[in-house]
Amino acid sequence: MAEILPGVHQVEGVDPSPEFSTHVYLLKDKGPTWTLVDTGLPGSHAAILAYLAKLKVEPTAVKKILLTHLHRDHTGGLQVIAERTRARTFAHWIEAAYLAMDPKYDGPGSLPTEPFRVDETLKDGDSVDAAGGLVAYHTPGHTPGHVSYYQPEHKLLFTGDLLIGQPGDEVILTVPDFTHHTPTAKISARRMGQLAVDSLLTYHGGPVLHKGGPALRALLDKLR
């Protein structure tokens, strides 16, 4: 997919199958550095490093790895990519505890195979100096410490697994079978609906590049 929006790359080669899309995003910072949002399934580190090489970007130019939540399809490549890039890692403080397996997470979804301690913990509303300025919003529901990242200048919302893209520029909530608490996820979606959004950068399905606001509003209408 390469560069899908200015400064936003969808890393090629991380999808395990055509039926299960996983979108690892590589973001250009204002200077010479880069930021990753999530790291894919175990083994995805090879595709991420290959994509960096294709762009002629040294792994150490990636300075930050932002995690939306702990599930293995988002953190499977984390250990290797963190080692190869020496980037600082970020997650919500609740999710950071589960990533460290202290305590072990007991909700649905596949868990990391080994503990990982992030470098910096986030809380709702924290600013992250990446990709021209991001805001970390606590969007619980799918997991207790799930985070979405918003870029206000370009109205980009990286939704993690709060939302899933569907054909025809539609989005849905992640299904209850893989969600810790769906009513809370609905509240999080309503809160994100208060933002000015042009693009919904979902992790599975989609993304919705140019009609993100209408897609989110259509979902919220169905949730009423």
C-alpha positions in Angstrom: 0.0 0.0 0.0 3.0 2.3 0.6 2.1 6.0 1.3 -1.7 6.1 1.7 -1.8 9.8 2.9 1.0 12.4 3.1 3.4 11.2 5.7 1.3 8.1 6.5 2.5 4.7 5.3 0.7 1.4 5.6 3.5 -1.2 5.9 3.4 -3.8 3.2 3.6 -7.5 3.8 2.2 -7.7 7.4 -1.2 -9.2 6.5 -1.3 -12.9 7.4 -4.0 -13.6 4.8 -6.4 -11.6 2.5 -9.2 -12.3 5.0 -7.3 -10.9 8.0 -5.8 -7.5 7.3 -3.5 -5.9 9.9 -2.4 -2.3 9.3 0.9 -1.3 10.8 1.3 2.4 10.2 4.6 4.2 9.7 4.4 7.9 10.2 6.8 10.6 9.1 7.8 13.0 11.9 8.4 16.7 11.2 12.2 16.1 11.2 14.2 13.2 9.8 12.6 10.6 12.2 9.7 8.2 12.0 7.0 6.7 14.3 5.3 3.3 14.2 1.8 2.7 15.4 1.6 -1.0 16.5 3.9 -3.8 15.3 1.7 -6.6 13.9 1.6 -10.3 14.5 4.6 -12.4 15.6 7.0 -12.4 12.6 5.9 -9.0 11.3 9.2 -7.5 12.2 10.6 -8.9 9.0 8.1 -7.1 6.8 8.5 -3.9 8.8 12.3 -3.9 8.5 12.0 -4.8 4.8 9.6 -1.9 4.3 12.0 0.5 6.0 14.8 -0.8 3.7 12.6 -0.2 0.7 12.2 3.4 1.8 15.9 3.7 2.5 15.1 4.5 6.2 17.5 3.2 8.8 15.8 1.3 11.6 17.3 3.7 14.1 15.4 6.5 12.4 12.3 5.1 14.0 12.3 6.9 17.4 8.8 6.0 18.8 6.6 2.9 18.8 3.0 3.8 19.8 0.8 0.9 20.9 -2.9 0.9 20.9 -3.3 -2.2 23.1 -1.8 -5.4 24.2 -3.3 -8.0 21.8 -0.7 -10.2 20.0 -1.7 -9.1 16.5 -0.6 -5.6 17.5 2.4 -6.4 19.7 3.8 -9.6 18.1 6.7 -7.8 16.4 7.3 -5.4 19.3 10.3 -7.1 21.0 12.4 -7.4 17.8 11.4 -4.0 16.4 12.1 -2.3 19.7 15.5 -3.9 19.8 16.4 -3.2 16.2 15.2 0.4 16.2 16.1 1.3 19.8 12.8 3.3 19.7 11.0 4.4 22.8 7.8 2.5 23.4 4.5 4.0 24.6 1.2 2.6 25.9 -1.6 3.6 28.2 -0.7 3.0 31.8 -3.4 0.3 32.2 -2.2 -1.5 29.1 1.4 -1.1 30.1 0.7 -3.2 33.2 -0.9 -6.0 31.2 2.0 -5.9 28.6 4.3 -6.5 31.5 2.0 -9.3 32.6 1.7 -7.7 36.0 -1.1 -8.7 36.3 -1.8 -11.1 33.5 -4.7 -10.0 31.3 -7.8 -12.2 31.6 -10.0 -10.7 28.8 -10.7 -12.0 25.3 -8.1 -12.0 22.4 -4.7 -13.4 22.0 -2.1 -12.3 24.6 1.6 -11.5 24.2 3.8 -14.6 24.6 6.3 -12.8 26.9 6.2 -9.7 29.1 7.3 -6.4 27.7 7.9 -3.2 29.7 7.2 0.0 27.8 9.4 3.0 28.2 6.7 5.6 28.7 3.1 5.3 29.9 0.3 7.5 28.7 -2.9 8.9 30.2 -6.0 10.3 28.4 -5.2 13.6 26.6 -1.4 13.3 26.6 0.4 14.8 23.7 3.0 12.8 21.8 5.7 14.6 19.9 5.3 12.5 16.7 3.9 12.8 13.2 3.4 16.5 13.6 1.8 16.2 17.0 -0.5 13.4 18.2 -3.0 13.3 21.1 -3.5 10.0 22.9 -7.1 9.4 23.8 -8.1 6.6 26.2 -10.7 4.6 24.3 -11.5 1.6 26.5 -13.9 -1.1 25.6 -12.0 -3.4 23.4 -9.4 -3.6 26.2 -9.3 -1.6 29.4 -6.3 0.5 28.4 -7.0 0.8 24.7 -5.7 4.1 23.1 -6.6 5.9 19.9 -4.2 8.5 18.5 -5.4 11.7 16.9 -3.5 14.1 14.6 -5.5 17.4 14.8 -3.7 19.2 12.0 -4.7 16.7 9.3 -7.7 15.3 11.2 -6.4 11.7 11.3 -7.6 9.2 13.8 -5.7 6.0 14.4 -8.4 3.8 15.9 -6.6 0.6 16.8 -9.4 -2.0 17.4 -12.0 0.5 18.6 -13.3 0.4 15.0 -13.0 -2.0 12.1 -13.2 -0.9 8.4 -15.8 -2.4 6.2 -16.4 -2.3 2.4 -17.9 0.9 1.1 -16.1 3.2 3.5 -18.1 1.9 6.5 -16.9 1.1 10.0 -18.2 -1.1 12.8 -17.2 -1.7 16.4 -15.0 -4.7 17.0 -17.3 -7.7 17.6 -18.2 -8.6 21.2 -16.4 -11.9 21.1 -13.1 -10.1 21.0 -14.1 -7.1 23.1 -13.6 -6.8 26.9 -16.8 -4.6 27.3 -18.8 -3.5 24.3 -21.0 -0.9 26.1 -17.8 0.9 27.1 -16.5 0.7 23.5 -19.7 2.4 22.4 -19.1 5.2 24.8 -15.5 5.5 23.4 -16.8 5.7 19.9 -19.3 8.4 20.8 -16.4 10.4 22.3 -14.3 10.1 19.2 -17.3 11.3 17.2 -16.8 14.6 18.9 -13.5 15.1 17.0 -13.2 16.6 13.6 -12.1 13.5 11.6 -11.2 13.3 7.9 -9.4 9.9 7.9 -10.1 6.8 10.1 -6.9 4.7 10.1 -8.3 1.4 11.4 -6.1 -1.6 12.2 -8.4 -4.2 10.6 -10.3 -3.6 7.4 -10.5 -0.2 5.7 -9.0 2.3 6.3 -11.4 5.1 5.5 -9.1 7.7 4.0 -11.3 10.6 2.9 -14.8 10.0 4.4 -13.9 9.2 8.0 -16.2 11.7 9.5 -19.4 10.5 7.7 -18.4 6.9 8.4 -18.1 7.5 12.1 -21.3 9.5 12.2 -23.1 6.7 10.4 -21.9 4.2 12.9 -23.0 6.4 15.8 -26.4 6.8 14.3 -26.7 3.0 14.4 -25.6 2.8 18.0 -28.4 5.1 19.3 
